[in-house]
């Protein structure tokens, strides 16, 4: 399968009163069509910055992103984003929230009947057909996120970008959403880049896990190929040695808190203890 998305040697700097802050350094990643890629790393490692560069919300300081042979310079419907916050308009029904996106993308190419059929199809895809005329205040958090995913899918994006889409959900709802996402991807063969802090989620869903080093100047520390057969069952994988091996490898990477540049000698345990106690006193004050 050929490369659909090429993130090529991307640096990202932000101006600050003390001079430029380098958030990303030399991010180089190629994503194939139909691939599910997870970005994982500690808070502040630049995962969302990578996603925003791909979404066209940020312009890279150096390097660039090519999607299907065309450079990304601004946001566009071929890259739909699903955030942790569902971002639904509260005064509109689930149907109307999806309709906004469909009209924006297909208003000139689909008839009213075709748009209605397409909206309903995408809501059915995320198992929200029964509640399509309910407003966000009338449905649960998981259902709201399903509507957000339906809205993104309705744009027929080449790449679906997901920024911790299930992070605010309880464990049971999160598991249901993960299963739904696997079903949707199996049916549509869409390309997904997802940010997550959940190691089990990353291993369960991904074809590859991109592990990022700590910032500043965060970069890709390691890329792990997940060679588990699909469809995947969380219950069957619980005792699978390959699954647990992948999980352990990601946990090891995160535990070591990889950093691209760490020229200073390691601090002693006493130094770290003093630093912690000082911060605790300052916080208490």
C-alpha positions in Angstrom: 0.0 0.0 0.0 1.4 3.4 -1.0 2.1 6.3 1.3 -1.0 8.6 1.7 0.4 11.1 4.2 4.0 12.1 4.4 5.1 14.2 7.4 8.6 15.2 6.3 11.3 16.6 8.7 8.8 18.8 10.5 10.1 21.3 13.1 7.7 23.5 15.1 8.8 26.6 16.9 6.6 29.1 18.9 7.7 32.6 19.7 8.0 33.5 23.4 9.2 36.5 25.3 12.5 34.6 25.9 12.9 33.6 22.3 11.7 30.7 20.1 10.5 27.6 21.9 11.1 24.4 19.9 8.1 22.1 20.4 9.0 19.6 17.7 12.3 18.6 16.0 12.6 16.6 12.9 9.3 14.7 12.9 9.4 12.2 10.0 6.5 9.8 9.5 4.8 8.2 6.5 1.3 6.8 6.8 -0.3 4.4 4.4 -3.9 4.4 3.2 -6.1 2.4 5.6 -3.6 2.5 8.4 -4.4 3.1 12.0 -1.5 5.0 13.7 -1.5 6.0 17.4 0.7 8.7 18.8 1.7 8.2 22.5 3.9 9.9 24.9 4.0 12.0 28.1 2.0 15.2 28.4 3.8 18.0 26.7 5.6 15.9 24.2 4.0 17.6 21.2 1.4 14.9 20.1 -1.3 17.5 19.7 1.1 19.8 17.9 1.8 17.1 15.3 -1.9 16.6 14.8 -2.5 20.3 14.4 0.2 20.5 11.8 -1.4 17.7 9.9 -4.8 19.3 10.3 -3.5 22.6 8.8 -4.1 24.6 12.0 -0.3 25.2 12.4 2.3 25.8 9.7 5.5 23.9 10.3 8.5 26.1 11.0 10.6 23.7 8.8 9.6 20.7 6.7 6.0 20.0 5.6 3.2 17.6 5.2 2.1 16.1 1.9 -1.4 14.4 1.6 -2.1 12.5 -1.5 0.6 14.4 -3.4 -0.6 17.9 -2.2 1.1 20.0 0.4 -1.1 20.9 3.4 -1.2 24.7 4.0 -4.6 25.1 5.7 -7.5 23.2 7.2 -9.6 21.2 4.8 -12.5 18.6 4.8 -10.1 15.8 3.7 -8.7 15.9 7.3 -11.5 15.7 9.8 -10.7 16.1 13.5 -12.4 14.5 16.5 -11.5 16.1 19.8 -11.8 14.9 23.3 -14.6 17.4 23.7 -17.3 16.5 21.3 -17.8 20.2 20.2 -21.4 19.7 19.3 -23.7 22.8 19.0 -26.0 22.4 22.0 -29.1 24.0 20.3 -29.0 21.5 17.4 -30.0 17.9 17.3 -27.5 15.1 16.5 -28.9 15.0 12.9 -28.5 18.8 12.5 -24.9 18.8 13.9 -23.9 16.2 11.2 -26.0 18.1 8.6 -23.8 21.2 9.2 -20.7 19.3 8.0 -22.5 17.6 5.1 -23.8 20.9 3.8 -20.4 22.5 4.0 -18.7 19.7 2.0 -21.5 18.4 -0.3 -23.9 21.3 -0.5 -23.2 21.8 -4.2 -22.9 18.2 -5.2 -25.7 16.3 -3.4 -29.4 16.8 -3.6 -31.4 17.4 -0.4 -32.6 13.8 -0.5 -29.0 12.5 -1.0 -27.8 14.6 1.9 -30.5 13.3 4.2 -29.7 9.7 3.3 -26.0 10.3 3.8 -26.5 12.0 7.2 -28.7 9.1 8.4 -26.2 6.6 7.0 -23.4 8.0 9.1 -25.4 8.2 12.2 -26.4 4.6 11.8 -22.8 3.7 11.3 -22.0 4.9 14.9 -25.3 3.3 16.2 -27.0 6.7 16.7 -29.9 6.3 14.4 -32.3 5.9 17.3 -31.3 9.3 18.8 -30.6 11.4 15.7 -33.3 14.0 16.7 -32.1 14.4 20.2 -30.1 17.4 21.4 -26.7 17.0 23.1 -28.2 17.7 26.5 -30.5 14.7 26.1 -27.9 12.1 25.4 -24.9 10.6 27.2 -21.2 11.5 26.9 -20.5 8.4 24.8 -23.4 9.2 22.5 -22.2 12.7 22.0 -18.8 11.4 21.0 -20.5 9.0 18.5 -22.2 12.0 16.9 -18.9 13.8 16.7 -17.4 10.8 14.9 -20.4 10.6 12.6 -19.9 14.3 11.7 -16.2 13.7 10.9 -16.9 10.6 8.9 -19.7 12.3 7.0 -17.1 14.6 5.4 -15.5 11.5 3.8 -12.0 12.6 5.0 -8.9 11.0 3.6 -7.5 11.1 7.1 -9.4 11.0 10.4 -7.5 12.8 13.1 -8.5 11.9 16.7 -7.2 13.8 19.7 -7.8 11.6 22.7 -11.4 11.0 21.5 -12.3 8.7 24.4 -10.3 10.3 27.2 -13.3 11.8 29.0 -15.4 8.7 29.0 -15.8 6.1 31.7 -14.1 2.7 31.2 -17.1 0.8 30.0 -18.2 3.4 27.5 -14.6 3.8 26.3 -14.4 0.0 25.6 -17.7 0.2 23.5 -16.3 3.2 21.6 -13.1 1.4 20.8 -15.0 -1.6 19.5 -17.2 0.7 17.4 -14.1 2.4 16.0 -12.6 -0.9 15.0 -15.9 -1.9 13.3 -16.0 1.4 11.4 -12.4 1.2 10.2 -12.9 -2.4 9.1 -15.9 -1.3 7.0 -14.6 1.9 5.6 -10.8 1.2 5.5 -10.2 4.8 6.5 -6.9 6.2 7.6 -6.7 7.2 11.2 -4.1 9.1 13.3 -5.1 9.0 17.0 -3.5 10.6 20.1 -3.9 8.5 23.2 -2.4 8.2 26.7 -3.9 4.7 27.1 -1.3 2.0 26.3 -4.0 -0.8 26.0 -6.0 1.4 23.7 -3.0 2.0 21.5 -2.1 -1.7 21.2 -5.7 -2.8 20.6 -6.5 -0.3 17.9 -3.3 0.4 16.1 -1.3 -1.0 13.1 1.6 1.1 14.4 2.3 3.0 17.6 4.5 6.1 17.3 6.2 6.8 20.7 7.4 10.4 21.2 10.2 11.6 23.3 9.8 14.3 26.0 9.9 17.9 25.0 11.1 20.5 24.3 12.3 19.6 20.8 10.3 16.4 21.0 10.7 13.9 18.2 9.8 10.3 17.4 11.7 8.0 19.7 10.4 4.6 18.4 7.8 3.2 16.1 6.3 -0.2 17.0 4.6 -2.4 14.4 1.6 -4.1 15.9 1.2 -7.4 14.1 -2.0 -8.8 15.6 -4.6 -10.3 13.4 -7.9 -8.4 12.8 -10.7 -8.4 13.9 -9.3 -8.1 17.4 -11.1 -9.0 20.6 -10.0 -7.4 23.9 -10.9 -10.6 25.8 -9.0 -12.9 23.6 -6.0 -10.6 23.5 -5.8 -10.3 27.3 -3.8 -13.6 27.5 -2.1 -13.2 24.2 1.7 -13.1 24.7 2.3 -11.0 21.6 -0.3 -8.4 22.9 1.3 -8.3 26.3 4.8 -8.1 24.7 3.8 -5.0 22.7 2.1 -3.5 25.8 5.3 -4.0 27.9 7.5 -2.4 25.2 5.4 0.7 25.1 5.3 0.9 28.9 9.0 0.5 29.1 9.5 3.3 26.6 7.2 5.6 28.6 8.7 4.6 31.9 12.2 5.5 30.7 10.9 8.9 29.8 12.9 9.1 26.6 14.3 12.5 25.7 16.2 13.2 22.5 18.7 15.5 24.2 19.9 14.9 27.7 23.6 15.8 27.8 23.6 16.6 31.5 24.6 13.9 34.0 21.9 12.1 35.8 20.8 13.7 39.0 21.2 11.6 42.2 18.2 10.3 44.1 18.9 12.9 46.8 18.9 15.7 44.2 15.5 14.5 42.9 14.1 14.2 46.4 15.2 17.8 47.2 13.7 19.1 44.0 10.4 17.3 44.7 10.3 18.6 48.3 11.0 22.2 47.2 8.2 22.0 44.6 5.8 20.6 47.2 6.6 23.5 49.6 6.2 26.0 46.9 2.8 24.5 45.9 1.6 24.5 49.5 2.6 28.1 49.9 
